[in-house]
Amino acid sequence: MIGKLGWPELLILLAIVVLVFGVGRIGKIAGELGSGIQAFRKGLEEKKPDEPTDKQA
């Protein structure tokens, strides 16, 4: 079971990830993750189909 992670452990983990994936690929993955989160938030802010779009008097 994983205990508390300190700075040394996180730095070692980050170094391993960079060695495995490479800096360019990590940047691409992070960009795609960010755009996915942004699209998810935008979808949450849009009106639902069952809500009326305009008020009728």
N, C-alpha and C positions, 0 to 999 in steps of 0.2 A: 504494500500500500504506500502511496506517495505521501510523504509528510510535508512539512512546510518547506517551500523553496526559497532560498535566499538569493542574493545577487550572484555569488559565484556559480551556483547551479544554473541559474537562468542564462548567464553568459556562456557557460559550457554548452547548454542546450541550443542557444542561438548560433554558436560556432558550428555545431554539428549540422544544424538545418542549412546554414549557408554552404557548408561543404557538400551536402547531399544535393541540394537544389540549385545552387548558384545564385548570385546576386540578381541577375536579370530576370530569372524566372520567379523569384520571390517578389520582385517589384510588380511583375505582371499579375501574379496571383492576388497580391494586395490590392491592385487597381480594380480587378474584376470583383473582388469581395466588396470593395467600397461602392462600386456602381450598383451591385446587387442590393446592398443595404439601402442605398439612396432610392432605388426603384421600389423597394418594399415600403419605405416610409411614404413615398409619393402615392402608392396604392392605398395606404391607410388613410391618407388625407382626402382622397377623392370621395365624392358622394356615392352612396350605395344605390343600386338600380331601383329599389323600392321607395326611395325618398323622392318627393316631388321636386322637380328642377325649377319650376316657376310657380308663383302664387296666383291663383285664380280668384277674382273678386266676385 
